[in-house]
Amino acid sequence: MSTPSIAHRPSPIAVDPPESRRQHPMLDHVITGATVVDGTGAPARIADVGVRDGRIAAVGRITEAARTSEDAAGLVLAPGFVDPHTHYDAQLFWDPYATPSLNHGVTTVAAGNCGFTLAPLNPSRPDDADYTRRMMSKVEGMSLVALEEGAPWSWHSFGEYLDALEGRIAVNAGFMVGHCALRRYVMGPDAVGGQPTGEQLARIVGLLHEAMDAGAWGFSTTQSSTHSDGDGRPVASRHARPAELLAMAKAVGEHEGTQIEAIVAGCLDQFSDAEIDLFAELSAAAGRPLNWNVLTIDASVPERVPRQLAASERARKAGGRVVALTMPILTPMNMSLGTFCALNLIPGWGPVLGLPVPERIARLRDPQVRAELLGRADSKEAGVFRRLADFGRYVIGDTYSEANRGLSGRVVKDIAAERGQDPFSCLVEICAADELRTVLWPMPPDNDPASWALRAETWRHEDVLLGGSDAGAHLDRMCGAPYTTRFLGDCLRGRKLVGLEQAVKMLTDDPARLFGLRGRGRIEEGFHADLVLFDPERIEAGPATLVHDLPGDSPRLDSRALGVRAVWVNGVAAIRDDVVTGAVPGKVLRSGRDTRTVGTR
């Protein structure tokens, strides 16, 4: 029978132990008879795992006494999963459990990505905090109310931001420092549209050094054409020229255990020659890996994968390393003609979808406007957003009017056929009846056997890493956090593209090695006890459902973790049967102390 979780264990009575016990103190917890998949790719084996003082003390047959124990016969014990691309920078303040990632076995998150962080903030310009909140709301789809009410905004330096999270989170979290915040701190409003003077650039680089001294994992930046601030202007880092970016990269190379994360316009579809050169030069200048998000794999665009991986080949020749993140699942993403979503990012669509609702409806009902929008959506310039242009394959989600009663769950092309309309006209009329509040779910076009075969092949590339969940961002539009459990369920009971041992390695040791995490990513004596115990017959993610649990009752998509028995972070149970225990054993992982340098040669 299972004993109470560590999180709720009463403090033991302090007594002087016998001499022998001083040498080998009692184990805190033992998990017996588990099928241990240790993260290295080695074959699974039946073993006990003992935990003491937050670390794995023993693996094998354990006869040593323990304060608590549990029988794990028939269950798989794996290292905690590492999510290499999240945006939990704000959410951790109101949700220290990083839900739903922690529920799905993620014990370590990398945040501060895409050039966007909440620090540093210039103390002489208090309004910069408001600018940052509005920017995060726009580019990362975070609730503005949640940002305003849920975080203390009590910091100025990056170190003070990290300190504000210390001791109050349930996951381990590491943070890059964002280029936009660094530029804004030094240049103020001129960061958008301006170029730094020599003195300003020196101050920006100095700020980056300060952040890494305080524990930032490195530097993140964006040059993506889809990233605009709360005023609709290109975010600050998009104005940076290569010389500025190279200065930042060189600074990264002067600190232990650091990285670069970068986004350019070509991440969405295919890199330009200049983007490939830039990535290679940044990584080589730093002597550190650079990772980017996200490699979309689609058999109908066979030229994309080799083109995107050309950046990795070019980097290796230059003495760098460029790693592509890719998702092992198809992440459902909803759309709406009423609120900002991926449809706004299709060239030519933003101006129409940015109009006041009555005017927007009138324009969308204009056949000439619809024809123009459809043409732009299906054009080469739309890049990866061409995936959204088949409106007949959209599924109607939540509806709000009597006219749309019974349409939820139906496919647009079927409704259009009944009404004698083309699919886009039909979709517009459905949405207009709801004053554009209708939730739309596009069916992915790349769910075919050829695309899955291409994914399995691409995952084997040495510079491809699973991840890119964006967890903590786009909260009401997508739910990428459960990719871990959904992938494992697919590997065990679905397509079986990868064996269990390799799948676990791809979720644990591979990202831990990329980031140089010290003592994490494996079940091995001396490693931190970040562990996931799950039922291989049930491991899966439930469907994404909309819940209103953010500050200000703002909505977000959530997903139940199925088959996850327990999740331990640093030896303390943080999840039991998909419910948080209330413990906050997570650590703010700081570069150098908690990460070692991963070189590129």
N, C-alpha and C positions, 0 to 999 in steps of 0.2 A: 504493500500500500504506500502511496506517495506521502511524504511528510510535508509540512508547511514550507512554502517558498522561503528562500533566504531573505527576501525583502521584508517579510513579516516575522522573522525570527526574533524572539526577545534576546536582549543582550545577556551573554553568559555571565554567571557569577564569577568574579575575579578571585582565583585561588592560585597559590604557588604550585606549579606542576612538579611532579617528580623529575629528578635529574634527566632521566631518559626522555621524557616528554619535552624538555626544553630543546633538545636536539631536533626532535621531529614532532612539532606541534600537531595536534589533531587536525584532520582535514575539515574544511568548512562544509563541503558537499561532495557527494559521490553519485554519479550517474552510472548505473550498473547495466551490463548486458546490451549496450547500444550497438547498432551497426555504425561504426565510426567511419566516416568519409572525411579524411583529414585535410583536404584542400590541396594536396600535392599532386593529385591524379593517381596515387597509389590505390590498389584494390581495396574495397571496403573490407573491414574486419570486425568481428565481435570483440568488444573490449569495454572495460570500465574506465571512466575518466574522473579523476579527483581534482578538486579545486581548493586552493588555499591562498588567502590574501589576494584575491583577484586574479590569480594566475593558475595555469594548468600545472598541477603538482605531480600528477602521475597518469600514465596511460597504459592499460594492460589489465592484469588480474590484480585487483586491489583488495587487500585484507585489512588494511589500516583503518582505524576507527575514524568516524566522521560525525559531525554534529547532526547533519541531515543527509538523507539519501533518497533516491527514487529509482524504480525499476523502469528501464527503457527497452525492454525486450520487444523486438519487432519494429522499433522506431529507429530512424536515422539521426545521428548526431553529426552536425557539420559545423565548420567555423562560421561565425557571424558574417553576413554578406556585406560587401563594401560597395556603396553606390558612388561612382566617380563623378556624377554630374547632377547636383541638386541646387536648389535656391531656398534652402531653409534659413537663410540669414535673418529673416524677420520672424518667421513662424515659431522658431524655438523659444521666443520670449513668451508667447501665450500658449504654446503647445510643446513643452519640453520633451515630449515623447516622439516628436517628428512623425506623427501618424499621417498616413498609414504605413510608412516605410518600416518602422520598428515592428509593427504587427507582422510584416512579411519577411522578417528575419534580418533586416538591415541593421547592423550595429555600428557602422561607421559611414558617415556621409562627408563628401567633399562639396563645399559650398563656395560662395564668392565668385561664381563663374560669370562668363560673358562680359566682363568689364563692369559689373554692377555690384557694389557693396554699400552698406549703410555707414561706412566709415572709411577714411577720416572725414570729419566735419569741421570746417573752419570756425573757431569760437567767435571771431569778429563778424561773422555773417549768420546769425541765427536762422534766417530764412532759408538757408541751404538745406536744412532738414526737411522743410516743406517741399522744396524742389525735388529732393531725393525721393520722398514718398510718392509724389505725383509721377516721377519718372518710373519708379518700380511698379506702380499701379498700371502704367501704360505698357511698358516693355515686357513685364513678367506676369501681367494679369493678376496682380495681387489686389485684394480688397483695400481700397483707400481708407475706409473706416477702420479695418483691422490694423493697418499700418499706423494710423493715428492713435488708436486707443490701446493696441495690444503690446506695443514696445515702449520702453522708457525714454529712449532718445537722450540718454544721460551722458553720452560719451563725446569726445572730440577726436582723440587719437585712435588709431586702429587697435593699439594695445588695450586702451580703455574699453573698446567694444568687446574684445575677447574676454577681458576681465568681467564684464557685465554678464557673460554667459557661464563663467566658471562656477562649478559646483551646483548648477541648477538644471542640467540637461540629462536626459536618460540615454542618449546615444553619444558615441564619440563623434566629434565634428572638427573638421579642419577647414580653413578658409583661405582662399586666394584674396589678394587685395585688388579692387577694381580700378581700372584706368580712369573711368569717368569720375570717380570720387577724388582721385589724386589730382586730376586736371582741375576740377571744380574748386578744390581747396586752395590751389595756388592762383588760378586765373579768374575765379569768380564767374560771372555770366559770360565773359570772353572765352571761356572753355568751349562754348558752343559757337563754332564759326571762326575762332581765332587760332593763331599760332603762338606758341610760347617764345618769349625772348630767351637769349642764352641764360640769363639769370633765372628766369622762371623754370626753364627746363632743368637746371641744376637743382632747384628747389623741389620739383616734381620727383626727380630721381632720388633726392635726399629723403623725401617722404616715403618712397618705396623702400629704401633701406631701413628706415625707422619701423615700418610695418613688418618687414621680415625679421628684424631684430626682436620684435615683440612676438613673433611666431607665425606670421602669414606664410602660407605654403608657397607663395610665389606671386605671380602677376597674371591677371586676366584682362583681356581687351576684346572689343568688338569693332569690326568694320562693316558689319552687315547692313545692307540697305533696308532691312525690315525694322531696325531699332531706332525709334524716335522717342523723344522725351514727352513730358506731360503737356508741353506747348506745341507738340507736333513737329519739332525740329530734330534733325539728326543728333543723336546723343554725342557727348563731348569727344569720346575716343574716336569717333568716325572722322574727325577732323585732323587726327594725328598723321603725320607723314612718316615714311619709313625710318628716317634718321632718329626721330623721337622714339619709335618702337624699338629700334636697335639699342638705343641708350638704356631703355628699361630692361631689355633682355640681358645686356652685359651686367647690369646691377644684380639681376636674379642669380647669375653665375657666381657671384661673390658670397653667397650664403649657402649654408649646408641644408640639404633636404628640401630643395625648392623645385618648382616646376613653372611652366607657362601653359595657360589655357587661352585659346584665341578662336574667334569667330570671324569669318569673312563672308562676303556675299555668296561666293561659290560653294560654301558649305551646304547650301540648300539644294544644289543641283550638280554643277561641275565647275571646278576651279579654273580660273584664267592662268596663263603662264606666269603673270606677275604675282598672283596669290601663291602659287606653288613656290616660287623663288622666295617670297617673303617668309613663308612658314619655315623653309629650309634655313634661311639666313638667321631668323630669330632663334631657332633651336641651336644652331651651330654657335652663334654668338654667346649664348648662355651656357652651352655645354650641358643642357638639361632637356628632358623630353618636353615636347609640346603636344597637347591633346586638343582635339576639336570635335565638335558635336553638330550634326549627327549624320552618319553615313546611311543614306536611304538606299536599300537594295531592292531592285525591281527588274525582273527578267525582261520586261518590255523595253527597258532602257539599258541594254547590255554594256554600252560604252561607259556608263557612269562609274562603276566600281574600279576598273583599271585606271580611269582618269583621276579619280580621287586618291587612289593609292600611289599614283605617280609622285605625289607630294612626299610620301614616305621614302620612296626610292631616291628622290632628289636629295632629301635631307641626309640620308645615310652617306651619300657620296660627298656631302659637304661637311660631314662630321657631326650631324645632328640626328635627332629621331623625332618623327612626327607620327602620332598615334591617333587613329580614327576610332571614335566611339560609335557603336551601332546597337540598336535595340533588338533583342531576340524574340520579341513579340510585336504584334501590330497593336499599337496603343490607340484605343478608341478616342476620338476627339470630336466634340460636338461643335456645331456652328449655329449662328443666328444672324438674321438680317437686321436685328435690332441692336446688338451690342458688338463691340470690337472683337473680332476673331480673325482666323486665318484668311477668310474671304476678303477682309480689308487690305490684305497684303498682296492680292493679285493686282498687277499693274492696271491702272485705270479704274479700279473698283473703289478705292479709298474715297475719292471726292464724292461719289454717289452715296456710299454707305455712311458718309459723315454728315449728310444733310439732316435737318430736323425730320422727325418721323413722318408727318403728313406729306412733306415735300419728297421725302425718300420714296414713299409708297407711290406717289404720282409718277415719279421718274421711272421706278421699276415697272410700272404698268404700261409705260410707253414702249411699243414694240421695237422702235428704232434703238432706244437705249438698251433694251434687253439684247438685241442682236449685237450691239457694239460690245457689251459686257461679255457675252458668250465668246465672241471673237478674240477678245483680249485674254480670256481665261484659257483658251485652247492654243494660244500662240507660243512660240519658242521663248519669248521674253518672260513668260509666266514661270518657266523653269519647273521646279518640283510642284508648284501650285497647280499645274495642269492636272494633277491627280484629283483635284476638287471639281473639275469641269463637267463630270458626268452626273448631272443633277437627277437623272432618272434612277440612279442607284442610291439616292439618299433615303434614309428611313426617318419617318416623322416621330419625334419624341414627344415631350410634353406640349399640350395645346391648351388654349385658354378661352376659346369662344364656343358658343353653341353650334356655330357653322362647322366647326372642326371636330365635333363629337364623333368618336369612333375611329379617328384617323391615326391615333397614336399606335406606333408599332408597324404601320403599313409602309410599303415601298412606293415612292413617288411615281415611278413609271406605271405601276398598276392603277393608281388613282387617276393619272393623266389619261390612260387608255379608256377608262370608264367615262371620263369627262370629255374626251375628244380634243384634248389639249396637248401641246408639246410639254415635256417635263418641266422646263424652267418656268414657263408661264403658269403651269399648275402649281409649282412650288411657291411662286410669288403670290398667287391668289390665296393659298393656304396661310402664308405668313401675314398677308395683309389683313385677313380676317381676325388675326390675333394681335393686330397693331404691331407686328414684327417680333412678337415675343416667342414665337414658335421655336422649339428646340429641334435642331436637325442633326442627324447622325449619318455622315457619308460612309458608305460601305467601301473599305479599302480595295483598290483595284489590283493589289499585288499579293493577294491571298491564294495564289495559284501554286501548283506543285513545282513549276520551274523556278519561281522566285524563292521558295523555301529551299530548293536544292542549291541555288546560288548563295543563299545565306549560309547554309552549312559549309559550303566551300570557302566562303569569305572569312568566316569565323576562325579558320585555321591559319590565317595570315598572321605573321609575327607582330605586325603593327596594327592589328584590329583588336579592340577590347569591347566587351559587352558593357552597356550602360548608356546613359543619355536620358534618364527618366524625367528630368526637369522637375522632380518632386519639390513641392513648396511653391511652384509657380503655375500660372494658368489654371488656378484652382477650380474654377467652375466650368472649364472647357475640356480638360483632359485629366487622366489619372494614370501616370506612368509608374508611380511608386511600386505597384504590385508585380513588376516584371520578373522579379526573382521567383516567386511561388508559381506564377503562370508558366514560366520557362521550365521549371523543374517538373511541374505536372505534365507538360508537353513531352519532356524527355523521358519520363517514366511510363506514361500511359497514352501519349498522343502520337506525334510524328516520329518520336525517338531518333531525332537527328544526331543527338550526342548522348553518350553513356552518362550514367549518374556521376561517376567519379570525375569525369572531365567537365561536366556541367557545373559541379560544385567548385572545381578549381577556377573556372571562368568567372564565377561570382565572388570568389574569396581571395585566393592567393594571387591571381593575375592582377587585379587592381591594387592589391596591397603591395605587390612588387613594383608596379609602375610608380606609385607614390612613395616608395621607400619606407613604408610603415614599419616601425620597429616592433617586432614581437606580435604581429597581428596577421591574420589571414590563414592560419593553420591550426590544427589541433596537434600540439607538440609541447612537450614538457618545457616550462619556462615562458611559454607564450601567454599573453593576456587571455583570460577566460571569456572571450566573446564567442558565444555558442548558440546554435539553433537546433532544437529537437523537433523532428516532424515525422508524421505518418506518411510513408511513401505511397500508400494506397489512397490517400485523401489530399495530399498537398496540391493546392490550387488557389486561385484568386477568385473571389466572388465578383459579380457584375458591379460596375461603377454606378453608384446611386448618389443623388444630390442630397446633401444634408446642410442644415443651417446652424453650424456650431462655431463659426468664427466670431471674434469680437464684433458687436453690432449686428449679430444674427446674419452676417453675410454668408452666402452659399459657397459650398465647395463639393467636389466629387470625392467619394470615399469608396473603399472596397474592403470587404471582409477577407481575412486570411483563413483559409480552410486547411485543416490538418496540421497547423503549427501548434505543438504542445507547449513549448516554452522557448523564450529567448533570454539569454543571459548577456549582460554587458559588464565587463570587468568582474565577472564572478557573481554578480547579483541578478536575480530573476527580475526582468523588467516587463515581461509579457508572460501570462499564463492563459492558455486557451483563448487567445485573441483579445484578452483584456489586460490593460496596463495595471501593474501592481502598485504604482504610486512611487516606486523607488526612482531616484535620479542618479544612477551610478556612472553616467557618461563623463568623458573627459574632453576638454578643449585640447585638441592635438596641435602642438606647436612645432614648427619646422626646426630641425636640428635636434631638439630634445626628443621628439616623438617620430621624426622622420630622418632617414639617412639619405645622402646624396645618391641619386641614380644617374650615372654618367651616360653619355651618348656614344662613347667609343669602346 
